[in-house]
Amino acid sequence: MYRLDDGAPLPLGAAWDGKGVNFALFSRHAERVELCLFDPSGRREIARITLPRCTDQIWHGYVHGILPGQLYGYRVHGPYEPRLGHRFNPHKLLIDPYARLLQGRIRWHDALFGYRPGAHRGDLTIDRRDSAPMMPKCIVEDPAYHWGDDRPPRTPWIDTVIYEAHVKGLTALHEGIPDQIRGTFAALAHPAIVEHLVKLGITSIELLPIHAFSDDRFLVEKGLRNYWGYSTLAYFAPEPRYLGEAGVIGFKSAIRALHDAGIEVILDVVYNHTAEGNQLGPTLSFRGIDNASYYKLSPENPRFYWDATGTGNTLNLDHPRVLQMVLDSLRHWVENYHIDGFRFDLATSLAREPYGFSERAGVLRAIGQDPVLGRVKLIAEPWDVGEGGYRVGGFPPGWSEWNDQFRDTVRSFWRNDPGQLPRLTQVMTGSREIFEPSGRHPWASINFVCSHDGFTLQDLVSYNERHNEANGEDNQDGHPHNLSWNCGVEGPTDDPEILELRARQKRNLLATLFLSQGVPMLLMGDELSRTQDGNNNAYAQDNETSWLDWEETAELDPDLLSFTRSLITLRRRFDAFRRRAFLTGAIVPRNGLRDVYWLAPEGREMTIEDWNDGLRRTIGMQLGNDAADGQRFLLLLNAAPDPIEFHLSKEFPNGSWVQIFDTALSQGLVRDAPEILKPGGSFPLEPRHLVLFQHGG
């Protein structure tokens, strides 16, 4: 029925050339590889073809006459010897690691497991049931798409403002978006979304994982779904649930629309582990293709996995073919989808060779020298759960990193925790102590107060404790160390004083974020007071808990959106808040001033005694003395529950300071009768208050 030739070992995956398809699959330890073809429904296997050749551990064959849209999968023959790290089982249909598209979802059944669940020998007893009826099918892709004059915005790091968002969560409840495209990639291109991001001042949207992923069995059995997507099935395929009727074209068109608006698209990618879990997990792809090559196995007992991710397995980037897969995947998204950057989940685990982290790890060096990947934004989540896994500041030049020290310090300061001033000055100036030793700049620090993992901004000021009961884990999941403060009442309240305090605290946190050095990242909906009702681990809440309710949330604090827009505009307008070099306190030759001053409210510069006084909650920061645009600023912060008179020394550089931004104002900008502060004068700082002054000459 099908004419078969030897084909070629490269490219890996299924490559259509107009006449047929070349299939190529890496497996070092396989003994035979069968290509399985399915009818359009995916329910009936219509052909099983043994790949005729193996070259350099790559099994390959060329099948004439196959067209794009053909469904396929693999069955791989080899030893089933878990004690030696081998888990081949030809009864299990396997997803091609290089599949460009998938059809269908996992239908959970015991037949998906390579071993016989419940057998007395556990995972040592092979299961011979066919898993094909329960498996998604790979699709041969026609990659043709006309990008026209699409060009990446290539926004400089110093001008970057990131918006962390979820494809479905951002679009599912927007009444201005047609029902048929809500929750899909196509919705990202809708003017309602694009205009919101543009008006807000966003330059980069960072999407939670969109690689094809699985809904874990334990979630499905509880009536839940994997919402966040950190359970990857295929590194080259977009998640089918987001494709909608427009399919891949809808995603590419959305990227082009965002580019036309000057907005970059960054993908959150999960190359540290896969959806197959530990030795008791299902056999879906990598485990059945070549378990001993794709995963890091326990050096003491290869029956078990070495796990630095907390998910049961760790991808083995020590292996050159696995490393190649990751690099090929990254290039695929840049070249075929015009993606502008990547945020690497649990990035420390990628750079373990074999088990310890190295900033000279093969994956980091390979990405750094790659002519395609070297042009895009690279962001590390610089930790994993393994020994020595916390590596903030440990990545090489060319990388930026999520800076959780910024998050924790700013939260602690505004919560009125003692002893925060020294750390606050460090994180507000770009965490020089962390990033300068590796030769990097302030934009190496991705600053955030909230992210998908944890409380939203509204919940951060509304809850002392997590409320994750809906996850079905007895409220034991999620991080207990939130550094949050409910302002006096747990959860919703009608008390006007508490509502006013919460509004002030949100503004203080946002102002500190956007007026600090580094790259600010805003969580989806924080500008609209989105709440998750106290759930700080909404990974399984694919529902109104996580989706952005554009109308209801805005009513909680109707001026917060304008406040946030004003802040981002202020940051974009003035050089002092977007520095190319770290602040050091050095003298500026042209005016004899230091590049930054730290001021005590008593009318002097901070002393050693002041820094060591853990009860101090008030500080002033004067910066911009070396700014290219010549604009200088004075920032006053008071986290204390009491007012304080902030005095400016008579010896302070001449000139007046004009109040321009104030977190006591609902929209932030000072429009009428601004206060003027002169050397020798004072300003009354209210409790929990941030004020920005501009030098008036």
C-alpha positions as CSV (number, residue, x, y, z in Angstrom):
1,M,0.0,0.0,0.0
2,Y,2.8,2.4,0.9
3,R,6.1,2.5,-1.0
4,L,9.0,2.7,1.5
5,D,12.6,3.9,1.0
6,D,15.5,4.3,3.4
7,G,15.1,8.0,3.8
8,A,17.5,10.0,5.9
9,P,18.4,10.4,9.6
10,L,17.9,14.1,9.5
11,P,15.9,16.1,10.1
12,L,14.4,14.4,13.1
13,G,10.6,14.1,13.1
14,A,8.2,13.9,10.2
15,A,9.3,16.0,7.3
16,W,7.0,16.4,4.3
17,D,8.7,17.4,1.0
18,G,5.8,17.5,-1.4
19,K,6.0,13.9,-2.5
20,G,6.1,12.0,0.8
21,V,7.3,12.1,4.4
22,N,10.7,11.3,5.9
23,F,10.3,9.9,9.4
24,A,13.3,9.9,11.8
25,L,13.4,8.9,15.5
26,F,16.4,8.8,17.8
27,S,16.7,5.7,20.1
28,R,20.1,4.4,21.1
29,H,18.9,1.2,22.8
30,A,15.9,0.2,20.5
31,E,16.0,-3.0,18.6
32,R,13.2,-2.1,16.1
33,V,11.0,0.9,15.5
34,E,7.5,0.7,13.9
35,L,5.7,3.7,12.4
36,C,1.9,3.4,12.9
37,L,-0.5,5.3,10.6
38,F,-4.1,6.1,11.6
39,D,-7.3,7.0,9.8
40,P,-8.4,10.7,10.2
41,S,-10.4,9.9,13.3
42,G,-7.4,8.5,15.0
43,R,-9.3,5.5,16.2
44,R,-8.2,2.9,13.6
45,E,-4.6,1.9,12.9
46,I,-4.4,1.5,9.1
47,A,-0.7,0.6,8.7
48,R,2.3,-0.5,10.7
49,I,5.6,0.1,8.9
50,T,9.0,-1.0,10.3
51,L,11.6,1.8,9.7
52,P,14.2,0.2,7.5
53,R,17.4,1.8,8.6
54,C,19.3,3.0,11.7
55,T,22.1,5.5,11.2
56,D,24.0,6.9,14.2
57,Q,21.3,5.7,16.5
58,I,18.5,7.4,14.5
59,W,15.9,5.1,13.0
60,H,14.5,6.4,9.7
61,G,12.5,5.7,6.6
62,Y,10.8,7.6,3.8
63,V,7.1,6.8,3.0
64,H,5.9,7.9,-0.5
65,G,2.5,9.5,-1.0
66,I,1.8,10.6,2.6
67,L,0.3,14.0,2.8
68,P,0.1,16.7,5.6
69,G,-2.6,15.8,8.0
70,Q,-1.7,12.2,8.3
71,L,-2.0,10.8,11.8
72,Y,0.9,8.7,13.2
73,G,2.7,7.4,16.2
74,Y,5.5,4.9,17.1
75,R,5.9,1.5,18.7
76,V,9.5,0.9,19.8
77,H,10.9,-2.6,20.4
78,G,13.6,-3.3,22.9
79,P,14.3,-4.8,26.3
80,Y,11.9,-4.3,29.2
81,E,14.4,-4.3,32.0
82,P,13.6,-1.5,34.5
83,R,16.4,-2.5,36.8
84,L,18.8,-1.6,33.9
85,G,16.9,1.5,33.0
86,H,15.1,0.1,29.9
87,R,11.3,0.3,29.6
88,F,10.6,-0.5,26.0
89,N,7.1,-1.8,25.4
90,P,5.8,-2.1,21.8
91,H,2.2,-2.4,23.0
92,K,2.3,1.3,23.9
93,L,1.8,3.9,21.2
94,L,4.3,6.7,21.5
95,I,4.3,10.4,20.6
96,D,7.1,11.5,18.3
97,P,9.3,13.9,20.4
98,Y,9.5,16.1,17.3
99,A,5.8,16.0,16.4
100,R,4.7,19.4,15.2
101,L,1.0,18.9,15.9
102,L,-1.1,16.6,18.0
103,Q,-4.7,15.5,17.7
104,G,-6.8,14.4,20.6
105,R,-6.1,14.1,24.3
106,I,-5.0,11.4,26.7
107,R,-7.9,9.2,27.8
108,W,-6.7,7.8,31.2
109,H,-6.7,4.0,31.4
110,D,-4.3,1.5,33.0
111,A,-3.3,0.4,29.5
112,L,-1.3,3.7,29.2
113,F,1.2,2.3,31.7
114,G,4.1,0.1,30.6
115,Y,3.8,-2.1,33.6
116,R,0.9,-4.0,35.0
117,P,-0.7,-1.7,37.7
118,G,-1.4,-3.7,40.8
119,A,1.0,-6.6,39.9
120,H,2.9,-8.0,42.8
121,R,6.2,-7.0,41.2
122,G,5.1,-3.4,40.6
123,D,6.7,-1.7,37.6
124,L,8.8,-4.8,36.9
125,T,5.9,-6.6,35.3
126,I,5.2,-5.6,31.7
127,D,1.7,-4.7,30.5
128,R,0.7,-6.0,27.1
129,R,-2.5,-4.1,26.5
130,D,-2.6,-1.7,23.5
131,S,-2.6,1.9,24.5
132,A,-3.3,3.4,21.1
133,P,-7.1,4.0,21.7
134,M,-6.2,6.2,24.6
135,M,-3.4,8.2,23.1
136,P,-3.2,11.5,21.2
137,K,-1.9,11.1,17.6
138,C,0.9,13.0,15.9
139,I,0.0,14.9,12.8
140,V,2.3,15.4,9.7
141,E,2.4,19.2,9.4
142,D,2.4,21.4,6.3
143,P,4.6,24.2,7.7
144,A,3.8,26.7,4.9
145,Y,2.8,30.2,6.3
146,H,3.3,33.6,4.7
147,W,4.7,35.9,7.4
148,G,4.8,38.9,5.0
149,D,6.8,41.8,6.5
150,D,6.6,40.6,10.1
151,R,9.5,41.8,12.1
152,P,10.4,41.1,15.7
153,P,10.1,44.2,17.8
154,R,13.5,43.5,19.5
155,T,12.7,45.8,22.4
156,P,15.9,46.6,24.3
157,W,16.0,45.1,27.8
158,I,16.1,48.5,29.5
159,D,12.7,49.4,27.8
160,T,11.1,46.0,28.5
161,V,7.9,45.6,30.5
162,I,6.7,42.0,30.8
163,Y,3.1,40.9,31.3
164,E,2.8,37.3,32.5
165,A,-0.4,35.9,31.1
166,H,-2.3,32.7,30.3
167,V,-3.8,32.3,26.8
168,K,-7.2,31.1,28.1
169,G,-7.2,33.0,31.4
170,L,-6.6,36.3,29.6
171,T,-9.3,35.9,27.0
172,A,-12.0,33.5,28.2
173,L,-14.3,36.1,29.9
174,H,-13.8,39.2,27.7
175,E,-17.2,40.1,26.4
176,G,-15.7,42.0,23.5
177,I,-14.1,38.8,22.1
178,P,-16.3,36.5,20.0
179,D,-17.4,33.4,21.8
180,Q,-15.9,31.0,19.2
181,I,-12.3,32.3,19.7
182,R,-12.3,33.0,23.5
183,G,-9.6,30.9,25.2
184,T,-7.7,30.3,22.0
185,F,-4.5,31.7,20.4
186,A,-6.6,33.7,17.9
187,A,-8.1,35.7,20.8
188,L,-4.6,37.1,21.6
189,A,-4.9,39.0,18.3
190,H,-8.3,40.6,19.1
191,P,-8.1,44.4,19.3
192,A,-9.6,44.2,22.8
193,I,-6.5,42.4,24.0
194,V,-3.9,44.2,21.9
195,E,-5.2,47.6,22.8
196,H,-5.3,46.8,26.5
197,L,-1.6,45.8,26.4
198,V,-0.6,48.8,24.3
199,K,-2.4,51.3,26.5
200,L,-1.0,49.7,29.6
201,G,2.5,50.1,28.2
202,I,3.4,46.4,27.9
203,T,6.3,45.5,25.6
204,S,6.4,41.7,26.1
205,I,3.7,39.2,26.9
206,E,5.0,36.1,28.6
207,L,2.7,33.1,28.0
208,L,2.4,30.3,30.5
209,P,3.3,27.0,28.8
210,I,1.7,26.4,25.4
211,H,3.7,23.3,24.4
212,A,1.3,20.3,24.2
213,F,0.8,19.1,27.7
214,S,-1.3,16.5,29.6
215,D,-4.0,16.7,32.2
216,D,-2.6,14.6,35.0
217,R,-4.6,11.5,35.9
218,F,-5.1,12.5,39.5
219,L,-6.5,15.8,38.4
220,V,-8.9,14.3,35.9
221,E,-10.2,11.8,38.5
222,K,-11.0,14.8,40.8
223,G,-12.8,16.6,38.0
224,L,-9.9,19.1,37.5
225,R,-7.6,20.0,34.7
226,N,-4.0,21.1,34.3
227,Y,-4.5,24.8,33.8
228,W,-0.9,26.1,34.0
229,G,0.5,23.5,31.6
230,Y,3.7,22.4,33.3
231,S,3.5,18.8,32.2
232,T,4.9,18.7,28.6
233,L,4.0,16.0,26.1
234,A,5.7,17.4,23.0
235,Y,8.2,20.2,22.7
236,F,7.4,21.1,19.1
237,A,3.6,21.1,19.2
238,P,1.3,23.8,20.4
239,E,-1.3,22.7,22.9
240,P,-4.4,21.6,20.9
241,R,-6.9,23.1,23.4
242,Y,-5.8,26.6,22.4
243,L,-5.8,26.1,18.7
244,G,-9.5,26.6,18.0
245,E,-10.9,26.6,14.5
246,A,-8.1,28.8,13.2
247,G,-5.4,26.2,14.2
248,V,-1.8,27.0,13.9
249,I,-2.6,29.9,11.6
250,G,-4.5,31.5,14.4
251,F,-1.4,31.4,16.7
252,K,0.9,32.7,14.0
253,S,-1.5,35.5,13.1
254,A,-1.8,36.5,16.7
255,I,2.0,36.7,17.0
256,R,2.1,38.9,13.9
257,A,-0.7,41.1,15.3
258,L,1.2,41.5,18.6
259,H,4.4,42.3,16.7
260,D,2.6,44.9,14.6
261,A,1.6,46.6,18.0
262,G,5.3,46.5,19.1
263,I,4.7,43.6,21.6
264,E,7.1,40.7,21.9
265,V,5.9,37.1,22.6
266,I,7.9,35.1,25.2
267,L,7.1,31.5,25.9
268,D,7.4,29.8,29.3
269,V,9.1,26.5,28.4
270,V,9.4,23.3,30.5
271,Y,12.5,21.4,29.4
272,N,13.3,20.2,32.9
273,H,10.8,17.3,33.0
274,T,8.0,15.7,31.0
275,A,4.5,14.4,31.7
276,E,5.6,10.8,32.3
277,G,6.4,11.2,36.0
278,N,8.4,8.7,38.0
279,Q,8.8,4.9,37.5
280,L,5.1,4.5,38.2
281,G,4.0,7.0,35.6
282,P,2.6,6.3,32.1
283,T,4.5,5.4,29.0
284,L,3.6,8.2,26.5
285,S,6.7,9.1,24.6
286,F,10.3,9.4,25.8
287,R,10.1,6.5,28.4
288,G,9.1,4.0,25.7
289,I,11.5,5.4,23.0
290,D,14.7,5.3,25.1
291,N,14.2,5.8,28.8
292,A,17.9,5.5,29.6
293,S,18.9,8.2,27.2
294,Y,16.1,10.8,27.7
295,Y,16.0,10.8,31.5
296,K,18.5,11.1,34.4
297,L,18.3,7.8,36.2
298,S,19.5,7.1,39.7
299,P,23.2,6.2,39.6
300,E,22.6,3.7,42.4
301,N,19.6,2.0,40.8
302,P,18.5,2.9,37.3
303,R,15.1,1.5,37.9
304,F,14.4,4.9,39.6
305,Y,14.6,8.4,38.3
306,W,16.9,11.1,39.6
307,D,14.5,14.0,40.4
308,A,15.6,17.6,40.8
309,T,12.2,19.0,39.6
310,G,9.7,17.6,42.1
311,T,7.7,16.0,39.3
312,G,9.2,12.5,39.3
313,N,11.7,12.8,36.5
314,T,14.5,15.1,35.1
315,L,15.2,15.4,31.4
316,N,18.8,14.3,30.6
317,L,20.4,17.2,28.8
318,D,23.8,15.6,29.3
319,H,22.9,13.4,26.3
320,P,23.8,15.1,23.0
321,R,20.6,14.0,21.3
322,V,18.4,15.2,24.1
323,L,20.3,18.5,24.1
324,Q,19.8,18.6,20.4
325,M,16.1,18.1,20.8
326,V,15.9,21.1,23.2
327,L,17.9,23.3,20.9
328,D,15.9,22.2,17.8
329,S,12.7,22.9,19.7
330,L,13.8,26.4,20.7
331,R,14.9,27.2,17.1
332,H,11.6,25.8,15.8
333,W,9.6,28.3,17.9
334,V,11.9,31.2,16.9
335,E,12.1,30.4,13.2
336,N,8.6,29.0,12.5
337,Y,6.5,31.0,15.0
338,H,8.7,34.1,15.3
339,I,8.8,33.8,19.1
340,D,10.9,36.6,20.8
341,G,12.2,34.8,23.9
342,F,11.8,32.1,26.5
343,R,11.4,31.8,30.2
344,F,12.9,28.5,31.3
345,D,11.1,26.7,34.1
346,L,13.3,25.3,36.8
347,A,16.3,26.3,34.7
348,T,18.9,25.1,37.2
349,S,18.0,21.5,36.4
350,L,18.9,22.1,32.7
351,A,22.4,23.0,33.7
352,R,23.3,20.0,35.9
353,E,26.2,18.0,34.6
354,P,25.4,15.4,35.6
355,Y,23.9,16.2,38.9
356,G,25.6,19.5,40.0
357,F,24.8,22.9,38.5
358,S,27.4,24.6,36.3
359,E,27.2,28.0,34.6
360,R,29.3,26.4,31.8
361,A,26.9,23.5,31.2
362,G,26.5,22.4,27.7
363,V,23.0,23.7,27.3
364,L,24.0,27.2,28.4
365,R,27.0,27.3,26.2
366,A,25.1,25.9,23.2
367,I,22.3,28.5,23.5
368,G,24.8,31.3,24.0
369,Q,26.7,30.6,20.8
370,D,23.7,29.7,18.7
371,P,23.1,32.3,15.9
372,V,19.3,32.1,16.2
373,L,18.9,31.8,19.9
374,G,21.5,34.3,20.8
375,R,19.2,37.1,19.4
376,V,16.2,36.3,21.6
377,K,15.4,37.1,25.2
378,L,16.5,34.4,27.7
379,I,15.0,34.3,31.2
380,A,15.9,31.7,33.8
381,E,13.8,30.6,36.7
382,P,17.1,30.1,38.6
383,W,16.2,27.3,41.0
384,D,15.0,23.7,41.2
385,V,14.3,21.4,44.2
386,G,17.5,19.5,44.0
387,E,20.5,19.9,46.3
388,G,22.2,23.3,45.6
389,G,19.3,24.2,43.3
390,Y,18.9,27.8,44.3
391,R,21.1,29.7,41.8
392,V,19.9,33.3,41.6
393,G,22.8,35.2,40.0
394,G,24.4,32.0,38.8
395,F,23.6,32.2,35.1
396,P,26.0,33.6,32.5
397,P,25.9,36.8,30.5
398,G,23.1,36.9,28.0
399,W,20.6,35.6,30.6
400,S,18.2,37.4,32.8
401,E,16.7,35.8,35.9
402,W,13.5,35.8,37.9
403,N,14.6,37.6,41.1
404,D,12.6,36.2,44.0
405,Q,14.7,38.3,46.4
406,F,13.0,41.4,44.9
407,R,9.6,39.9,45.5
408,D,10.2,38.8,49.0
409,T,12.0,42.0,50.1
410,V,9.4,44.4,48.7
411,R,6.5,42.3,50.2
412,S,8.3,42.3,53.6
413,F,9.0,46.0,53.5
414,W,5.5,47.1,52.8
415,R,4.2,44.5,55.3
416,N,6.1,46.5,57.9
417,D,8.6,43.7,58.7
418,P,11.7,44.9,60.6
419,G,15.1,45.2,59.2
420,Q,14.3,45.4,55.5
421,L,16.0,48.7,54.5
422,P,19.4,47.3,53.5
423,R,17.9,44.6,51.3
424,L,15.3,47.0,49.9
425,T,18.0,49.3,48.6
426,Q,19.8,46.4,47.0
427,V,16.7,45.1,45.1
428,M,15.5,48.5,44.1
429,T,18.9,49.2,42.4
430,G,18.9,46.0,40.4
431,S,20.5,43.6,42.8
432,R,24.0,44.6,41.8
433,E,25.5,42.3,44.5
434,I,23.9,39.3,42.7
435,F,24.3,40.1,39.0
436,E,27.4,42.3,38.6
437,P,30.0,39.6,39.5
438,S,29.0,37.7,36.3
439,G,29.4,40.8,34.2
440,R,25.8,41.5,33.8
441,H,23.6,44.6,33.9
442,P,20.5,45.8,35.9
443,W,18.2,44.1,33.3
444,A,19.5,40.7,34.4
445,S,17.0,41.1,37.3
446,I,13.4,40.3,36.3
447,N,11.6,42.1,39.1
448,F,8.1,40.9,40.2
449,V,5.8,41.2,43.2
450,C,3.4,38.5,42.0
451,S,3.5,35.7,39.4
452,H,1.3,32.9,38.4
453,D,2.7,30.8,41.2
454,G,1.3,32.4,44.4
455,F,-1.1,35.1,45.4
456,T,-2.4,37.7,42.9
457,L,-1.8,41.3,44.0
458,Q,-5.3,41.7,45.3
459,D,-5.0,38.5,47.3
460,L,-1.6,39.5,48.6
461,V,-3.3,42.4,50.5
462,S,-6.4,40.4,51.3
463,Y,-5.3,37.1,52.8
464,N,-2.8,36.0,55.5
465,E,-3.3,32.3,54.6
466,R,-3.6,30.3,51.5
467,H,-7.1,29.0,50.7
468,N,-6.5,26.1,48.2
469,E,-9.4,23.8,49.2
470,A,-10.7,23.7,45.6
471,N,-7.5,21.9,44.6
472,G,-8.6,18.8,46.5
473,E,-5.3,18.5,48.5
474,D,-6.7,19.5,52.0
475,N,-5.2,22.9,51.6
476,Q,-1.7,21.4,51.9
477,D,-0.5,22.4,48.5
478,G,1.0,25.8,47.5
479,H,3.7,27.8,49.4
480,P,2.9,28.6,53.0
481,H,5.5,31.5,53.1
482,N,3.5,34.2,51.3
483,L,4.7,37.4,53.1
484,S,1.2,38.7,52.7
485,W,-1.0,40.8,54.9
486,N,-4.8,41.0,54.8
487,C,-4.9,44.5,56.3
488,G,-7.1,43.3,59.2
489,V,-9.7,41.0,57.7
490,E,-9.2,37.7,55.9
491,G,-10.8,37.8,52.5
492,P,-13.6,40.1,51.2
493,T,-14.9,42.9,53.3
494,D,-17.1,46.0,53.1
495,D,-15.1,47.9,55.7
496,P,-14.1,51.2,53.9
497,E,-11.0,51.7,56.0
498,I,-9.7,48.2,55.1
499,L,-10.6,48.7,51.4
500,E,-8.7,52.0,51.4
501,L,-5.7,50.4,53.1
502,R,-5.6,47.6,50.6
503,A,-5.8,50.0,47.7
504,R,-2.9,51.9,49.1
505,Q,-0.8,48.8,49.6
506,K,-1.4,47.7,46.0
507,R,-0.2,51.0,44.8
508,N,2.8,51.0,47.0
509,L,3.8,47.5,45.7
510,L,3.3,48.5,42.1
511,A,5.1,51.8,42.4
512,T,8.1,50.1,44.0
513,L,8.1,47.6,41.1
514,F,8.1,50.1,38.3
515,L,10.4,52.6,39.9
516,S,13.1,50.1,40.6
517,Q,16.0,49.2,38.4
518,G,15.7,45.9,36.5
519,V,12.9,44.6,34.2
520,P,9.4,44.8,35.7
521,M,7.0,41.9,35.3
522,L,3.3,42.4,35.9
523,L,1.0,39.4,36.6
524,M,-2.1,39.2,34.3
525,G,-5.0,41.1,35.9
526,D,-3.1,42.7,38.7
527,E,-3.8,46.1,37.1
528,L,-7.5,45.2,37.5
529,S,-7.4,43.7,41.0
530,R,-7.9,40.1,39.8
531,T,-8.6,37.7,42.7
532,Q,-8.3,33.9,43.0
533,D,-10.2,34.0,46.3
534,G,-7.0,33.3,48.3
535,N,-5.8,30.3,46.2
536,N,-2.1,30.7,45.8
537,N,-1.6,27.5,43.7
538,A,-4.3,27.6,41.1
539,Y,-2.5,25.2,38.8
540,A,-5.6,23.0,38.4
541,Q,-8.3,25.7,38.3
542,D,-9.2,26.0,34.7
543,N,-12.3,28.1,35.6
544,E,-13.4,31.5,36.9
545,T,-11.0,31.1,39.8
546,S,-8.1,31.8,37.4
547,W,-9.6,33.5,34.5
548,L,-9.6,37.3,34.3
549,D,-13.1,38.7,34.8
550,W,-12.6,42.0,33.0
551,E,-15.8,43.6,34.4
552,E,-16.1,42.4,37.9
553,T,-12.5,42.8,39.0
554,A,-12.3,46.3,37.6
555,E,-15.1,47.3,39.9
556,L,-13.0,46.4,43.0
557,D,-10.7,49.4,42.4
558,P,-11.7,51.3,39.2
559,D,-8.7,53.7,39.2
560,L,-6.0,51.0,39.6
561,L,-5.7,50.6,35.8
562,S,-5.1,54.3,35.3
563,F,-2.6,54.2,38.2
564,T,-0.7,51.4,36.6
565,R,-0.7,53.0,33.2
566,S,0.7,56.2,34.7
567,L,3.5,54.3,36.4
568,I,4.6,52.5,33.3
569,T,4.5,55.8,31.3
570,L,6.6,57.5,34.0
571,R,9.1,54.7,33.8
572,R,9.3,54.8,30.0
573,R,9.6,58.6,29.9
574,F,12.6,59.1,32.2
575,D,16.1,57.6,32.0
576,A,16.6,57.5,35.7
577,F,14.3,54.4,36.0
578,R,15.9,52.5,33.1
579,R,19.6,52.5,33.8
580,R,22.2,50.7,31.7
581,A,24.6,50.5,34.6
582,F,24.3,49.8,38.3
583,L,24.1,52.6,40.8
584,T,27.2,52.6,43.0
585,G,27.3,55.9,44.8
586,A,30.1,57.1,42.6
587,I,30.7,60.8,41.9
588,V,29.3,62.1,38.6
589,P,32.1,64.1,37.0
590,R,29.9,66.7,35.3
591,N,28.2,67.9,38.5
592,G,30.1,66.5,41.5
593,L,27.0,64.7,42.8
594,R,26.8,61.0,43.5
595,D,24.7,58.8,41.3
596,V,22.5,57.9,44.2
597,Y,21.9,59.2,47.7
598,W,20.1,57.3,50.6
599,L,18.4,59.7,52.9
600,A,17.1,59.4,56.5
601,P,13.9,61.4,57.5
602,E,15.9,63.3,60.1
603,G,17.4,65.4,57.3
604,R,20.7,63.6,56.7
605,E,22.2,60.8,54.7
606,M,21.8,57.3,56.1
607,T,24.5,56.4,58.6
608,I,25.8,53.0,59.6
609,E,23.7,53.2,62.7
610,D,20.6,54.0,60.6
611,W,21.2,51.0,58.4
612,N,21.6,48.8,61.5
613,D,18.4,50.0,63.1
614,G,15.9,47.3,62.3
615,L,13.0,49.4,63.4
616,R,13.4,51.9,60.6
617,R,10.7,51.8,58.0
618,T,11.3,55.1,56.2
619,I,13.9,56.0,53.6
620,G,14.6,58.5,50.8
621,M,16.3,57.7,47.5
622,Q,17.7,60.5,45.3
623,L,18.8,59.4,41.8
624,G,19.1,60.6,38.2
625,N,22.2,62.8,38.8
626,D,23.9,61.0,35.9
627,A,20.9,60.5,33.7
628,A,21.3,61.3,30.0
629,D,18.1,63.3,29.9
630,G,19.2,65.4,32.9
631,Q,16.1,64.6,34.9
632,R,16.6,64.0,38.7
633,F,14.2,62.4,41.2
634,L,13.6,62.1,44.9
635,L,11.7,59.0,46.1
636,L,10.3,58.8,49.6
637,L,9.0,55.6,51.1
638,N,7.3,55.1,54.5
639,A,6.1,51.5,55.3
640,A,5.4,52.4,58.9
641,P,1.8,52.5,60.3
642,D,2.4,56.0,61.6
643,P,3.0,59.3,59.8
644,I,6.5,60.8,59.7
645,E,7.8,64.2,58.7
646,F,10.6,63.7,56.2
647,H,13.2,66.5,56.4
648,L,15.5,67.5,53.6
649,S,19.0,68.7,54.7
650,K,19.9,72.3,54.1
651,E,23.1,71.0,52.6
652,F,21.2,68.9,50.0
653,P,22.0,70.0,46.4
654,N,20.3,73.3,45.5
655,G,16.9,73.5,43.9
656,S,13.3,72.6,44.6
657,W,11.6,69.3,44.2
658,V,8.1,69.1,42.7
659,Q,5.7,66.3,43.8
660,I,4.6,64.4,40.7
661,F,3.4,61.0,41.9
662,D,1.7,59.8,45.1
663,T,0.3,56.4,46.1
664,A,-2.2,58.3,48.3
665,L,-3.9,59.4,45.1
666,S,-6.1,56.8,43.4
667,Q,-4.7,57.5,40.0
668,G,-1.2,58.3,41.2
669,L,-0.3,61.4,39.2
670,V,-0.3,64.7,41.0
671,R,-2.3,67.1,38.8
672,D,-3.2,70.0,41.0
673,A,-1.2,72.1,43.5
674,P,1.8,69.8,43.8
675,E,3.9,70.1,47.0
676,I,7.3,71.8,46.6
677,L,10.1,70.5,48.8
678,K,13.3,72.6,49.2
679,P,16.5,71.9,51.1
680,G,15.8,72.6,54.7
681,G,12.1,71.9,54.2
682,S,10.0,68.8,55.1
683,F,7.2,66.7,53.7
684,P,4.5,64.9,55.8
685,L,4.7,61.2,54.8
686,E,1.4,59.5,55.6
687,P,1.4,55.9,57.0
688,R,2.3,53.4,54.3
689,H,3.0,56.0,51.7
690,L,5.3,56.5,48.6
691,V,5.9,59.8,47.0
692,L,8.0,60.8,44.0
693,F,9.4,64.3,43.4
694,Q,11.1,65.6,40.3
695,H,13.8,68.2,40.4
696,G,12.4,71.6,39.5
697,G,15.6,73.6,39.0
